Amino acid sequence: MKKTMITILIAAAVGAAVWAFGRNGPKELSYRFVTVEQGDLHAVVSSTGTLEAVTTVQVGTQVSGIIAEIFADFNDEVKEGEVIARLDTILLETAVQEATAALARNRAELRQAERNYERIRALFDDQIVARSDLDQVEYALDVARANAEAAAVGLAKAQQNLAYATISSPISGTIIARTVDVGQTVAASLAAPELFRIAADLSRLQILAAVDESDIGEVHAGQTVQFTVQAHPEETFPGTVRQVRLQSQTQENVVNYTVVIDVDNDERKLLPGMTATVEFLVASAEDVLKVSNSALRFRPTEAMIAELRARREQAADRAGRPGPPPSPEGAAAGGRASDRTALWYLDAGGQLAVMPVRTGISDGQMTAIEGPRAEAGMEVIVGVTQGRAKSTTNPFQLQTQGRSGPPRPPGL
């Protein structure tokens, strides 16, 4: 009985060892690939900005009062000089009447002062009155003239204020904002309140884009840009850089410069205030080989390097070549040009291989490449996944047939 028990325990130990080897034994490598493509590539600098009208005028009022009439609303097209609103004019007309009466009174006083002067002047010439009397009437005449002039200015001011009660459009354009309603009181004591905002020409817009200081050196006037807006995500719009403003803006320790971009909006798809994602075209290449940047960032595992080194050593032995073969990891080693790297792939026989390439411009996702073996359609490695060579099962599970615990000898 003891002998039988020992035999069973030995068999269980051997089974456990086999199962453990199956879990931790050699693993095979599987690769993730991307395809080398051929086409055009554009290197860009990205930024964001806001669409706005090239010329926008805020229409206000010089006088205070109650809004009596409004003749224009949002999105209305207006012409230069067209009346778009009018204030209540009762008080302003009263002020004109008061200024008119004041002017008439001062002119009457001026005429009386002139008659007094002529009379005293004649008496002074006949040496009937003293020089002081003449001086006094001359002074009264000068004051009357000044008062008359001041009254005339007051009347002109009152008339102009009355004219300001009629609000006219200063330019031809589209009303994009109206901030008042009929019956609302506006006060112009400190600053002219805004009544309307008029965009001169919505067929031409501009983008004010904020460009980081690290990229501003690649942006210049006349440069071609393209941008998208959330309202039309599938459509790309063109633009041209008009100005790079010298005044910088610092936000959260990041220095940005404002770039003004001209945009044609003949179809009126773009609206003021939209957020634009802008790409400045820095460089372009046509009909080139390009590959995902993930393939250029890939670094081989030690197992891959060992496999390729072993294959090269075998090839060198068969060819009788003296000396060690070149290191397969040399593509990622230091001391090389910054525009050179290597791509890993599987050759026609399914064997691991490495291909040196020279890199060109990049759009942030794809990079242009050149190499003697590079061609469109070939697949290159971007990642490695390790998996077990084959699945194994715990031998105990086959023996117990659903029972828990170690196998029990017969009869127990």
WOZIHU-V87653 format. One record per run of one state. SS is the DSSP state (~ for helix, > for strand, _ for the rest). FROM is the first residue (numbers start at 1). LEN is the number of residues. Records with the same first field share a line. If there is no record, write none. Layout:
BEGIN
SS = FROM-LEN, FROM-LEN
END
This chain:
BEGIN
_ = 1-1, 25-2, 36-1, 54-2, 61-4, 71-6, 79-4, 88-2, 126-5, 165-1, 169-4, 179-6, 187-7, 200-4, 213-3, 219-5, 230-2, 252-2, 265-10, 298-4, 320-8, 333-7, 347-5, 363-3, 371-8, 389-6, 401-12
~ = 2-23, 90-36, 131-34, 216-3, 293-5, 302-18, 328-5, 395-6
> = 27-9, 37-17, 56-5, 65-6, 77-2, 83-5, 166-3, 173-6, 185-2, 194-6, 204-9, 224-6, 232-20, 254-11, 275-18, 340-7, 352-11, 366-5, 379-10
END
